[in-house]
């Protein structure tokens, strides 16, 4: 049967789990970009960007083959050159790859960088979580001092506070190091051996491949079993114990609200010593940011042991919370002028004047498709522009522009050659 050529096909939609960032949300995103860049500069973090595509081995080796990300969530494919590449699922491993590849330790020690951009994970879409999502991250590479563990927490809290989010709390734990973690891992396996019949299928797999992830399960029955599990604080070596105590001391010195969580492990294998999450007030299960120390990642990726600590913030979750709490985006909006043109001659001359104003750093709005003066002034009111600049046939002939104060309705006529100076004067 032939397809009816007159029947319209269903319009294309976004791919499942992906989403558009629409103009109505511009203020939220621009607020994050502006405040994030300001906070980064104040705390001496420099921008770095890595490619969206990376070699699959970077994440298999870097974050662990037994993690949920590598096992179930990576978007991977083979290129025409038969390379297997992935859309990056997180930002830290690529940053460390870049650090090693470009010998960035020679430029600064420690290296303090920030990044932001899209990440990709094939997971079930839910509120605030998408298959393409955006993260902002801070990393300090080349320094093992607990000072930087807490500095990473402070820059994260300062960022979120600047966005208007209050009452935040740090959930914190340590996952030990190569010296003490094997003993704890062995003890954890012994405990869960008696519970294998009661845990979920994912946890049975974790038991065999990555026992620490047993503590990360959100299934109710598994969370109940976890309460009786041994905690790593009882198995820490002297170095890890001293490091964690110093971190907690610095947190208290800086009056950061925190809650020790002996079951917090995070979901990636590269973590060592400090791990933490920044959680929302009255909802400790809802994290806006998470991070920790990853002193062995550099060695795993083919370099050497490079001490490092970092954090990533989920931007969609942050915006969702800001909207939920009706927090106004803290963005300084540049005052605008609305340029009204009436007639074809005014349209031609108006484009030159509009460009002249924009080159002088004046925000100009227009809607030349609306023919009448009345319709254009209605739009000017809706945009809440401070001034309207009106150019009609008479003004073109006299080489003038009418400036209208949209609040008072007062109108003045000025020569076109003085339009920039006169507009700036009235915008002050």
Steps between C-alpha positions, in 0.01 A plus 500: 500500500643839402563756769266797484732783392258761634514361854758669722754283678529528877740786585842398626544495878812502719663160549384331819690631799628810319357849545508846348615804695231753407511882496259513796774340714778725376519701822564185705780375276657841449493555876692175549756593233557851632510409870705185431761696307514769769536243782767315301702817449474602867624154608778497235366219280578517127276367222575171324296316237543143379334335197155345527642185336768297680653153463291233672800377700531835677183424694530121519837534670449840661165460675483119512353226282271387783334840544144559382624767259734267310278192519165656409508873432765593241407604146774325300544443127760408240636771269575459130861450608380209718584681825255444786410835651246618757305814573657610826292388801690717749770766506777398739670220303530722187650781710764264640567365149557858383722574803728207413492550122589871510731490807282757673681451830787705355277806470356506851527297817237435602301542180156645578250471216126514440290367215138487395314326221282206396552143624321190374370192684251242383280482809131515573383861460346647815444834668815710469691220323544459128710294261667821394561717802733782596763517771718772644818367656794621707828305518824551696778279364848450646442555873420249777442745786155479672490879455392443139235242590324770698574775248312293240205477740510874566507603132201268441302643791587856401380433145167359618452777759564762232215343302271560800494144640512494880526245781738264318680219677803283425468122535852364537693176535837349413556192283857444617799421281688204352641416841181478706223448246580132419453401865166679515393355167572148629295564814213642293494191278487277808197689631309492170575133444236424763255743334523393134152350500348829615667755272386615154637365170718807444654454844574132430700619199667772709590244763709314243656799322494810720395438862526866608210580267276280720485800735372720217180307420169686533272192514315501834592144602867557414505827697369314806769231467764773459427632850668193651803510271847584634614861448832602356586738785586195710759384245681819398880509495675775695553722194134486393380549856720809541391639162130456579533658846676800350228539236230493769695750707522744208128453430420593859741795491309634200162440668377270223195298597583135446383148573738200510355218288692172546319343203581771244731357233403682175461303179846514340807286567754780480412651839738470796485653847246787513162464329210742547164619369331839531139433595189711515346627823252253651576248224832324556431255214485777241853602403586801286873426490742223583870436493809396687866413476638286215872459565545184287320603181814647339689176551212290361493714184867437427670776692617496859337543837354852483304618805178676402157598628190624321124544487224510238167683522188384316364811327157362406440399862611842620263679261217264592547587868527875431171485310335287767591751772421795272846647542553785254809454283760743630596656170565865438290583197632764267241777447362491148364743246234410242552636151174580319501550123201614296530474121748350255742795505512489880565126488805548277643785703399337828718194443810722478405683821419177685841359408670825610330473841593133540863571411491749789393221739133600519242221504249567222174309438281531193201348319493650154243246377232678704417785264316753715645731763233386747584129465872560539452711814283223649787257451742754650280509812497121524880485481520755783746709301603823670493706180347484154685660210249593230599552139230589243483676166517847658801408714679358197448827313614712798784259593370466854378222731224531761594362844202393713527421873279192532424564867403869485400527133719810456637533144799699371644541153879475454727511191594154365870588522462529880285189546762295685593772751137602562386139549780422745421816694139391551590142592712609797 
